[in-house]
Amino acid sequence: MIRPSRPAFPFALLWFWFLRILPAWLAMAAIIFLMQIAVASIVHDNENVKIFLSILRHLPSIVRTAIGGDLVESGSLTALLTVGYQHPLVMFLYLLYAVGVPVGLLPGEIQRGTMELILSRPITRTQIYVCAAVLSLVGMFGLISMMFLGTVVSVHLYTFGEPIDLSLFLRLSACAALLAGAFGAFALVCAASFERLYAAAGVAAAFLTLNYFIAIVAEWWPRVHFLHKATLFYLIYYSNLWFAWPLHNMAWLGGILAGFVIVGGIIWRYRDLPS
Protein backbone atom coordinates (compact mmCIF):
# COMPACT_ATOMS: atom_id res chain seq x y z
CA MET A 1 0.00 0.00 0.00
CA ILE A 2 1.44 3.38 -1.03
CA ARG A 3 0.79 6.26 1.28
CA PRO A 4 -0.11 9.59 -0.33
CA SER A 5 2.84 11.98 -0.31
CA ARG A 6 2.63 15.17 1.72
CA PRO A 7 2.02 18.23 -0.48
CA ALA A 8 5.15 20.28 -1.11
CA PHE A 9 5.39 23.55 0.80
CA PRO A 10 3.41 26.22 -1.12
CA PHE A 11 6.20 28.70 -1.85
CA ALA A 12 4.06 30.11 -4.65
CA LEU A 13 1.38 31.13 -2.11
CA LEU A 14 4.02 32.54 0.24
CA TRP A 15 5.52 34.59 -2.60
CA PHE A 16 2.12 35.80 -3.79
CA TRP A 17 1.14 36.98 -0.31
CA PHE A 18 4.60 38.50 0.20
CA LEU A 19 4.26 40.65 -2.94
CA ARG A 20 0.81 41.74 -1.83
CA ILE A 21 2.10 42.87 1.56
CA LEU A 22 5.43 44.34 0.41
CA PRO A 23 4.29 47.86 -0.65
CA ALA A 24 2.58 48.51 2.70
CA TRP A 25 5.55 47.06 4.60
CA LEU A 26 8.01 49.27 2.72
CA ALA A 27 5.94 52.37 3.46
CA MET A 28 5.74 51.54 7.18
CA ALA A 29 9.43 50.66 7.35
CA ALA A 30 10.38 53.95 5.70
CA ILE A 31 8.27 55.98 8.15
CA ILE A 32 9.70 54.12 11.18
CA PHE A 33 13.25 54.53 9.87
CA LEU A 34 12.80 58.25 9.14
CA MET A 35 11.21 58.77 12.56
CA GLN A 36 14.48 57.76 14.22
CA ILE A 37 16.40 60.16 11.95
CA ALA A 38 13.96 62.97 12.78
CA VAL A 39 14.25 62.41 16.53
CA ALA A 40 18.05 62.36 16.29
CA SER A 41 18.06 65.58 14.25
CA ILE A 42 16.29 67.30 17.15
CA VAL A 43 18.16 65.63 19.99
CA HIS A 44 21.71 66.23 18.75
CA ASP A 45 21.32 70.02 19.01
CA ASN A 46 21.41 71.46 22.54
CA GLU A 47 19.09 74.34 21.71
CA ASN A 48 16.54 72.00 20.18
CA VAL A 49 16.73 69.81 23.28
CA LYS A 50 16.00 72.77 25.51
CA ILE A 51 13.00 73.74 23.38
CA PHE A 52 11.77 70.16 23.32
CA LEU A 53 12.02 69.80 27.11
CA SER A 54 10.27 73.14 27.67
CA ILE A 55 7.39 72.01 25.43
CA LEU A 56 7.34 68.62 27.16
CA ARG A 57 6.85 70.20 30.57
CA HIS A 58 3.67 71.92 29.36
CA LEU A 59 2.11 68.76 27.97
CA PRO A 60 -0.46 66.77 30.00
CA SER A 61 1.22 64.27 32.28
CA ILE A 62 -0.40 61.30 30.54
CA VAL A 63 1.13 62.45 27.22
CA ARG A 64 4.56 62.76 28.85
CA THR A 65 4.15 59.24 30.20
CA ALA A 66 3.27 57.90 26.76
CA ILE A 67 6.54 59.16 25.23
CA GLY A 68 8.87 58.15 28.04
CA GLY A 69 7.91 59.99 31.21
CA ASP A 70 10.60 60.83 33.73
CA LEU A 71 13.24 59.09 31.65
CA VAL A 72 12.81 61.55 28.79
CA GLU A 73 12.51 64.54 31.12
CA SER A 74 15.91 63.67 32.58
CA GLY A 75 17.48 65.37 29.56
CA SER A 76 19.80 62.47 28.75
CA LEU A 77 20.43 62.36 25.01
CA THR A 78 20.30 58.57 25.03
CA ALA A 79 16.95 58.67 26.82
CA LEU A 80 15.64 61.27 24.39
CA LEU A 81 16.55 59.06 21.44
CA THR A 82 14.22 56.37 22.81
CA VAL A 83 11.26 58.66 22.03
CA GLY A 84 11.33 57.31 18.49
CA TYR A 85 10.81 53.81 19.84
CA GLN A 86 7.58 54.59 21.67
CA HIS A 87 6.14 57.44 19.64
CA PRO A 88 2.36 57.00 19.11
CA LEU A 89 2.81 57.02 15.32
CA VAL A 90 5.33 54.17 15.52
CA MET A 91 3.05 52.25 17.88
CA PHE A 92 0.13 52.76 15.48
CA LEU A 93 2.12 51.37 12.55
CA TYR A 94 3.01 48.27 14.56
CA LEU A 95 -0.67 47.86 15.44
CA LEU A 96 -1.66 48.27 11.81
CA TYR A 97 0.77 45.62 10.58
CA ALA A 98 0.31 43.18 13.47
CA VAL A 99 -3.47 43.19 13.02
CA GLY A 100 -3.83 43.85 9.31
CA VAL A 101 -1.58 41.16 7.88
CA PRO A 102 -2.81 37.96 9.61
CA VAL A 103 -6.41 39.14 9.47
CA GLY A 104 -6.13 40.07 5.80
CA LEU A 105 -4.51 36.76 4.87
CA LEU A 106 -6.80 34.31 6.69
CA PRO A 107 -10.35 35.64 7.30
CA GLY A 108 -9.75 38.14 4.52
CA GLU A 109 -9.33 35.33 1.99
CA ILE A 110 -12.36 33.52 3.44
CA GLN A 111 -14.52 36.63 3.17
CA ARG A 112 -13.40 37.27 -0.42
CA GLY A 113 -14.19 33.66 -1.32
CA THR A 114 -10.63 32.93 -2.46
CA MET A 115 -9.84 30.53 0.39
CA GLU A 116 -11.88 27.88 -1.45
CA LEU A 117 -9.58 28.29 -4.45
CA ILE A 118 -6.47 28.00 -2.26
CA LEU A 119 -7.81 24.86 -0.57
CA SER A 120 -8.57 23.30 -3.94
CA ARG A 121 -4.83 23.12 -4.61
CA PRO A 122 -2.50 20.42 -3.18
CA ILE A 123 -1.94 22.36 0.05
CA THR A 124 -2.78 21.69 3.68
CA ARG A 125 -4.46 23.98 6.18
CA THR A 126 -1.33 23.95 8.31
CA GLN A 127 0.76 25.13 5.36
CA ILE A 128 -1.62 28.02 4.75
CA TYR A 129 -1.37 28.99 8.42
CA VAL A 130 2.43 28.72 8.37
CA CYS A 131 2.59 31.07 5.36
CA ALA A 132 0.46 33.65 7.19
CA ALA A 133 2.47 33.24 10.42
CA VAL A 134 5.82 33.63 8.65
CA LEU A 135 4.77 36.80 6.84
CA SER A 136 3.18 38.28 9.97
CA LEU A 137 6.05 37.60 12.38
CA VAL A 138 9.00 38.10 10.03
CA GLY A 139 7.41 41.35 8.86
CA MET A 140 7.07 42.58 12.45
CA PHE A 141 10.68 41.68 13.22
CA GLY A 142 11.70 43.45 10.03
CA LEU A 143 9.96 46.67 11.08
CA ILE A 144 11.78 46.56 14.42
CA SER A 145 15.07 46.04 12.57
CA MET A 146 14.40 49.16 10.52
CA MET A 147 13.86 51.08 13.76
CA PHE A 148 17.24 49.97 15.09
CA LEU A 149 18.88 50.66 11.72
CA GLY A 150 17.49 54.20 11.87
CA THR A 151 19.19 54.72 15.22
CA VAL A 152 22.50 53.34 13.92
CA VAL A 153 22.39 55.65 10.90
CA SER A 154 21.43 58.61 13.13
CA VAL A 155 24.41 58.08 15.43
CA HIS A 156 26.72 58.22 12.42
CA LEU A 157 24.95 61.19 10.83
CA TYR A 158 24.94 63.49 13.84
CA THR A 159 27.39 64.43 16.59
CA PHE A 160 26.03 64.12 20.11
CA GLY A 161 27.27 65.71 23.30
CA GLU A 162 27.56 62.34 25.03
CA PRO A 163 28.40 58.77 23.98
CA ILE A 164 25.40 56.90 22.58
CA ASP A 165 25.34 53.27 23.65
CA LEU A 166 23.98 51.35 20.64
CA SER A 167 23.90 48.12 22.67
CA LEU A 168 21.05 49.66 24.69
CA PHE A 169 19.06 50.23 21.52
CA LEU A 170 19.84 46.69 20.37
CA ARG A 171 18.35 45.40 23.63
CA LEU A 172 15.36 47.69 23.22
CA SER A 173 14.84 46.46 19.67
CA ALA A 174 15.12 42.79 20.61
CA CYS A 175 12.56 43.16 23.40
CA ALA A 176 10.30 45.26 21.18
CA ALA A 177 10.48 42.56 18.49
CA LEU A 178 9.35 39.91 20.95
CA LEU A 179 6.55 42.17 22.24
CA ALA A 180 5.39 43.05 18.72
CA GLY A 181 5.62 39.39 17.78
CA ALA A 182 3.44 38.43 20.75
CA PHE A 183 0.74 40.86 19.65
CA GLY A 184 1.07 39.64 16.07
CA ALA A 185 0.71 36.05 17.29
CA PHE A 186 -2.46 37.00 19.18
CA ALA A 187 -3.77 38.51 15.96
CA LEU A 188 -3.05 35.14 14.32
CA VAL A 189 -5.27 33.48 16.95
CA CYS A 190 -8.04 35.95 16.11
CA ALA A 191 -7.52 35.43 12.39
CA ALA A 192 -7.75 31.66 12.84
CA SER A 193 -10.87 31.92 15.02
CA PHE A 194 -13.14 34.32 13.13
CA GLU A 195 -14.64 34.01 9.68
CA ARG A 196 -15.33 37.72 9.28
CA LEU A 197 -12.42 40.08 8.73
CA TYR A 198 -13.77 42.93 10.86
CA ALA A 199 -14.54 40.69 13.82
CA ALA A 200 -10.99 39.32 13.87
CA ALA A 201 -9.46 42.76 13.38
CA GLY A 202 -11.65 44.29 16.07
CA VAL A 203 -10.74 41.76 18.74
CA ALA A 204 -7.01 41.86 17.90
CA ALA A 205 -6.91 45.67 17.81
CA ALA A 206 -8.89 45.90 21.06
CA PHE A 207 -6.43 43.56 22.81
CA LEU A 208 -3.39 45.60 21.75
CA THR A 209 -5.04 48.96 22.41
CA LEU A 210 -6.27 47.88 25.85
CA ASN A 211 -2.79 46.66 26.79
CA TYR A 212 -1.25 49.96 25.73
CA PHE A 213 -3.94 52.09 27.38
CA ILE A 214 -3.70 50.23 30.71
CA ALA A 215 0.11 50.41 30.64
CA ILE A 216 0.05 54.20 30.16
CA VAL A 217 -2.78 54.94 32.60
CA ALA A 218 -1.34 52.64 35.29
CA GLU A 219 1.97 54.48 35.09
CA TRP A 220 0.28 57.89 35.18
CA TRP A 221 -2.44 57.23 37.81
CA PRO A 222 -1.11 55.84 41.12
CA ARG A 223 -4.50 54.40 42.17
CA VAL A 224 -4.46 51.88 39.32
CA HIS A 225 -0.71 51.30 39.29
CA PHE A 226 -1.28 47.68 40.29
CA LEU A 227 -2.79 47.02 36.83
CA HIS A 228 0.56 47.51 35.09
CA LYS A 229 1.40 43.84 35.66
CA ALA A 230 -1.69 42.82 33.69
CA THR A 231 -0.23 44.01 30.37
CA LEU A 232 2.41 42.62 28.04
CA PHE A 233 4.09 46.04 28.06
CA TYR A 234 5.05 45.37 31.68
CA LEU A 235 7.65 42.86 30.45
CA ILE A 236 9.49 45.68 28.66
CA TYR A 237 8.78 48.78 30.73
CA TYR A 238 10.04 47.14 33.90
CA SER A 239 13.08 45.42 32.38
CA ASN A 240 16.55 46.63 33.33
CA LEU A 241 17.44 47.33 29.71
CA TRP A 242 19.99 50.01 30.53
CA PHE A 243 22.54 47.61 31.92
CA ALA A 244 21.81 44.04 30.81
CA TRP A 245 19.67 41.76 28.69
CA PRO A 246 16.39 41.01 30.52
CA LEU A 247 16.55 37.31 29.68
CA HIS A 248 13.78 36.31 32.10
CA ASN A 249 11.25 38.74 30.62
CA MET A 250 12.40 37.94 27.08
CA ALA A 251 11.79 34.25 27.78
CA TRP A 252 8.27 35.08 28.96
CA LEU A 253 7.57 37.09 25.80
CA GLY A 254 9.01 34.34 23.63
CA GLY A 255 6.87 31.75 25.39
CA ILE A 256 3.73 33.85 25.01
CA LEU A 257 4.51 34.39 21.32
CA ALA A 258 5.06 30.67 20.72
CA GLY A 259 1.94 29.77 22.71
CA PHE A 260 -0.29 32.08 20.70
CA VAL A 261 1.15 30.76 17.41
CA ILE A 262 0.50 27.15 18.43
CA VAL A 263 -3.03 27.87 19.68
CA GLY A 264 -3.83 29.72 16.46
CA GLY A 265 -2.51 26.82 14.41
CA ILE A 266 -4.64 24.29 16.30
CA ILE A 267 -7.78 26.41 15.93
CA TRP A 268 -7.16 26.94 12.21
CA ARG A 269 -6.53 23.25 11.56
CA TYR A 270 -9.71 21.99 13.19
CA ARG A 271 -12.22 24.77 12.52
CA ASP A 272 -14.79 24.57 9.74
CA LEU A 273 -13.55 26.15 6.52
CA PRO A 274 -15.13 26.50 3.08
CA SER A 275 -14.53 23.38 1.01
ABEGO torsion letter per residue (X at the ends): XBBBBBBBBBAAAAAAAAAAAAAAAAAAAAAAAAAAAAAAAAAABAAAAAAAAAAAAABBAAAAAAAGEAAAAAGBAAAAAAAAAABAAAAAAAAAAAAAAAAAABAAAAAAGAAAAAAABBBBAAAAAAAAAAAAAAAAAAAAAAAAAAAAAAAAABBBABBBBAAAAAAAAAAAAAAAAAAAAAAAAAAAABABAAAAAAAAAAAAAAAAAAAAAAAABAAAAAAAAABAAAAAAABBAAABBBAAAAAAAAAAAAAAAAAAAAAAAABBBBX
